[in-house]
Amino acid sequence: MNNLLFPGQGARAVLSKDLLYHLSADRALEVLCPDLHRREALWKELSAPAADPAEITLRQEILQDFLKDPLLLSDLSDLLERFCALRASHEQQRREEARAAGKGNEANAKQLLESTALTLKRCLLFLQAMGEILEKASPVSRGLTALRERMRALTTPTAFAELVQLCATLESFPARGFVDQSFCLNDEGQICGAFLVSHRDLQITDPTLITKKGWFRRREEPTAGPTGCLDVTAFFRPNSTREALLATPLWDLAKQLSGYAQALFEEFCPYQSTLTFYEGALDYCRCLTEKGVSFCFPSVNETATEFCELRDLFLLSRARNGGEVIPYRLSAAKDTQIAVFGANGSGKTVFLRAVGTAQLLFQAGLPIPAREATMTVRSGLFSQFSEAEKELADAEKTGRFEQEAREIAEMLEALAPGALVLLNETFQTTAYGEGAQGLLPILRYFASHGIGYLLVSHLRDLEEPLAREGVAILHTAKGYQLQRIP
Amino acid sequence: MTLFGLLKLGECRLLPRVAEDLLPKKLFDETVAEILLSPCDAEEILARQALLAAFLEPKRQEALRTALQALLELERAHAKLCRAEQPLERFFLHARLLRAYLKACRALQTLGDCGPRGQRLAKEITAQAELETVEEILSSMEKELAPLQRFSLSVVDKVWLTADAPKTYAQRFGEAADALGLPTPAPRELGLPLTAELSQGVLQLHPHQGAALERLREACPTLDIPALTQLIPQFRFCFAICDLVEKARARNIPHCFPVLSSTPRFTAEGLYDISLLATDCPRIVPNDLYFTPGERFFFLTGANGGGKTSYLRAVGVNLLLLLAGCPVFARHAVGYPFSALLTHFPSDERFSSQGRLDEEKARVKELLSHGEEQTLVLLNETFSGADEATGCDLAIQTAKRIQERGWFGLFVTHFHRVREEDFLLLNTETGENHARTFRILRDFGLRSSFANTILKKYGLDEAALQRRG
């Protein structure tokens, strides 16, 4: 999807393989965006979120315009759906054109030209309608404004009306109408070009018409007429050469018009899938609103992340209203590392999930379920969640601890500075003392390479060394709250 | 028009067999082989060396290739005009021919700095080609042809042909699309022939232009196109040699223009068998060459696969190149314009009625009857089809006949008894652990004394003194 509403060319954040699964984003979206196509469009973007702040803010602005004016989105979407259907029938036409090309049949060529001219005209009128919708809506986002400008540049000049008019002229050839063609010769005296012309532009008068003069009727002998024309009917009889000669300009013009239509389809059809994404986003926002959940578009902050009343998306999807889900507050510098300790079932994983999901939503250009927030853009999002032992593991690589070690090793290969790592009870699959000993150097490696992490753990042996090294230590408290330990 | 041309082409004096034995088709096509089989005199060799030196200069190559392309275009234009049937088509093709003629002549005029031959050609073109007249006629023809290039057909009940050529729908769509930034593909080139009726019809619409074109055609001087197009194979030959030099250069094989000697000799340092460029031979080993007035004939013996045939070919191919005025592939070389080169390489065993030995004897006899005063003969395992005693005797007899005539020769053989005779010897070098080095070295033999070898080298041995008379 590369267009004015969705540049898509900027940097992408790298995600670890199972991140979306670990965050239960799939289960949350099933509820928050029930429509399959729209959900797929959201999923696609969540699977490869942007890492370019400009792209993120562009999408946020467009979504805000659509939130203010949902009718704008639905009108554009309907129009583009029909535009894409026109493209499908045009493709069919091109296949037939390819099959019939070169068969030299004038009648087929006329028919193809008529239908291509009609397709191009409809194409142009669709775009005119799209421009009118955007003019009426008066969007403020840069993306929609740019699209509106593009439509103006295309549909306002007189050339647009001329193009529509020319297409209308060729939409139907009267059965006994003129088919006039102009030819040019190359430097070898061969026909190098054959083109259709308008009969109105050719000056031809049949010089053999009978004229009355006084008492006498005089028949003029056939000669060249007033503009130098010659009656060649006698030696230009219908045959395969004549068919080929007369059909060629019609085929070529049809191909030219088809090329214009194709260029317009290629430019504007991608907007359909872009709008499907925004429709999915609107469904998600609508769902949050229905649940009474505040959501916001976090502003980009290079250096720090702050949430106010951030809620976990998965729990929200399951709750009847937002009040049932505990909100979190967090304020941390970009390269802050955080470790959360606490009793079982005290909300540590929920916190981890809430932060991870918020980061993903933000970088996909979507609002997050928080009252307000500023966030940094991450180069990558990685997760390691303690899991069941994988089936079908290699005989030499069995055991959950080894599985986790392999996952961390793979993660290290893909990590770059500016990434965020979410670790949920990592290395608790071995003796806790050993697990802590093994995990500490890895955490130090993250810290020394500009990689932020959020660790949820029962490995208490880590608490003291991490605190000494400046890692923010949080403990869960009553009511699923989190407290910072000084 | 009389043009001397780039190369003075003589008769094909060498036997076609020489090309089969020495010139692989992958490297030397028929045109090139034919020219290589026509040895030149000293004057022609020097002229060609100057010409080819110019061809090999990168900054001149573009002008030379332009000249060749222009000549090819002239050839095509001429052929098309000869085939043209319609009068209108003929007018257009005539103009095209004149255009091609002017382009070719102007390209040839730029060869003034390509040695004496290039200078001569450039002067001849300037003097004989009547370029100004042709240019004037062409300009007038183009003016008369312009209105004939567009016409229109209007088809309803009747079909009208008119000279009117209004703006086309394609142009109108194109202009509107351009204004909106929509790309318009270039129209396709049709190349459909004009029918006789349409051709006649267009001329009927433009009677004045038709008459004017006819007058111009008659006024046009007769152009001697074959005189120019005959230069094409000559250009191709020169470029083929340039390509060969490039191929050799890519394998770090040097080339040089041999110094011409007034006395019969052919010596070289680091001579390469470039026919191996046609194979995937990974390494081509150079060797020295020793033919002097006092040392005219050698037997070459040695291990199988030691490089004997390759050495023989190196001598033959490079001599052909020398005699054609081309660079040879060596660090340095001195050569005499021999009048003939004869070769005898093994052929397939398909003897009609005679056995192999009889056929070989007949071939050798016939070969020796072709030689001229200054001839170099290359024999590759001749008489190897016979038993050793007979074969060796025949080899020695043949060698003596060659020596009596004062010819130069190199005879590759496995008959080691020849080493006991009083002939000059070359042998393949064997390295450590009997590895083949592909080097060919002088072999002074067991029976040959050092003193005699030196006397022979300077033409002071008895046989050489006798030949002096």
Chai-1 contact restraints between the chains, C-beta under 6 A:
chainA,res_idxA,chainB,res_idxB,connection_type,confidence,min_distance_angstrom,max_distance_angstrom,comment,restraint_id
A,L154,B,L180,contact,1.0,0.0,6.0,A-B,restraint_1
A,P157,B,A179,contact,1.0,0.0,6.0,A-B,restraint_2
A,A159,B,A176,contact,1.0,0.0,6.0,A-B,restraint_3
A,A159,B,A179,contact,1.0,0.0,6.0,A-B,restraint_4
A,A159,B,L180,contact,1.0,0.0,6.0,A-B,restraint_5
A,E162,B,A176,contact,1.0,0.0,6.0,A-B,restraint_6
A,L163,B,A176,contact,1.0,0.0,6.0,A-B,restraint_7
A,L166,B,R172,contact,1.0,0.0,6.0,A-B,restraint_8
A,L166,B,F173,contact,1.0,0.0,6.0,A-B,restraint_9
A,F178,B,V156,contact,1.0,0.0,6.0,A-B,restraint_10
A,V179,B,V155,contact,1.0,0.0,6.0,A-B,restraint_11
A,D180,B,S154,contact,1.0,0.0,6.0,A-B,restraint_12
A,Q181,B,L153,contact,1.0,0.0,6.0,A-B,restraint_13
A,S182,B,S152,contact,1.0,0.0,6.0,A-B,restraint_14
A,S182,B,A165,contact,1.0,0.0,6.0,A-B,restraint_15
A,S182,B,T168,contact,1.0,0.0,6.0,A-B,restraint_16
A,F183,B,F151,contact,1.0,0.0,6.0,A-B,restraint_17
A,C184,B,Q149,contact,1.0,0.0,6.0,A-B,restraint_18
A,C184,B,R150,contact,1.0,0.0,6.0,A-B,restraint_19
A,L185,B,Q149,contact,1.0,0.0,6.0,A-B,restraint_20
A,D187,B,R96,contact,1.0,0.0,6.0,A-B,restraint_21
A,E188,B,F92,contact,1.0,0.0,6.0,A-B,restraint_22
A,E188,B,L93,contact,1.0,0.0,6.0,A-B,restraint_23
A,G189,B,L88,contact,1.0,0.0,6.0,A-B,restraint_24
A,G189,B,E89,contact,1.0,0.0,6.0,A-B,restraint_25
A,G189,B,F92,contact,1.0,0.0,6.0,A-B,restraint_26
A,Q190,B,G191,contact,1.0,0.0,6.0,A-B,restraint_27
A,Q190,B,P193,contact,1.0,0.0,6.0,A-B,restraint_28
A,I191,B,L190,contact,1.0,0.0,6.0,A-B,restraint_29
A,I191,B,L192,contact,1.0,0.0,6.0,A-B,restraint_30
A,C192,B,E189,contact,1.0,0.0,6.0,A-B,restraint_31
A,C192,B,L190,contact,1.0,0.0,6.0,A-B,restraint_32
A,G193,B,P187,contact,1.0,0.0,6.0,A-B,restraint_33
A,F195,B,T168,contact,1.0,0.0,6.0,A-B,restraint_34
A,F195,B,A170,contact,1.0,0.0,6.0,A-B,restraint_35
A,L196,B,Y169,contact,1.0,0.0,6.0,A-B,restraint_36
A,V197,B,P166,contact,1.0,0.0,6.0,A-B,restraint_37
A,V197,B,T168,contact,1.0,0.0,6.0,A-B,restraint_38
A,D201,B,P166,contact,1.0,0.0,6.0,A-B,restraint_39
A,L202,B,S152,contact,1.0,0.0,6.0,A-B,restraint_40
A,L202,B,S154,contact,1.0,0.0,6.0,A-B,restraint_41
A,L202,B,D164,contact,1.0,0.0,6.0,A-B,restraint_42
A,Q203,B,D164,contact,1.0,0.0,6.0,A-B,restraint_43
A,I204,B,S154,contact,1.0,0.0,6.0,A-B,restraint_44
A,I204,B,W160,contact,1.0,0.0,6.0,A-B,restraint_45
A,I204,B,T162,contact,1.0,0.0,6.0,A-B,restraint_46
A,T227,B,D164,contact,1.0,0.0,6.0,A-B,restraint_47
A,G228,B,A163,contact,1.0,0.0,6.0,A-B,restraint_48
A,G228,B,L205,contact,1.0,0.0,6.0,A-B,restraint_49
A,C229,B,W160,contact,1.0,0.0,6.0,A-B,restraint_50
A,C229,B,T162,contact,1.0,0.0,6.0,A-B,restraint_51
A,L230,B,L161,contact,1.0,0.0,6.0,A-B,restraint_52
A,L230,B,G201,contact,1.0,0.0,6.0,A-B,restraint_53
A,L230,B,Q204,contact,1.0,0.0,6.0,A-B,restraint_54
A,L230,B,L205,contact,1.0,0.0,6.0,A-B,restraint_55
A,D231,B,K158,contact,1.0,0.0,6.0,A-B,restraint_56
A,V232,B,V159,contact,1.0,0.0,6.0,A-B,restraint_57
A,V232,B,L161,contact,1.0,0.0,6.0,A-B,restraint_58
A,V232,B,G201,contact,1.0,0.0,6.0,A-B,restraint_59
A,T233,B,K158,contact,1.0,0.0,6.0,A-B,restraint_60
A,T233,B,V159,contact,1.0,0.0,6.0,A-B,restraint_61
A,F235,B,E197,contact,1.0,0.0,6.0,A-B,restraint_62
A,F236,B,V159,contact,1.0,0.0,6.0,A-B,restraint_63
A,L253,B,Y169,contact,1.0,0.0,6.0,A-B,restraint_64
A,L253,B,A170,contact,1.0,0.0,6.0,A-B,restraint_65
A,Q256,B,A170,contact,1.0,0.0,6.0,A-B,restraint_66
A,G259,B,P185,contact,1.0,0.0,6.0,A-B,restraint_67
A,Y260,B,A177,contact,1.0,0.0,6.0,A-B,restraint_68
A,Y260,B,L182,contact,1.0,0.0,6.0,A-B,restraint_69
A,A263,B,L182,contact,1.0,0.0,6.0,A-B,restraint_70
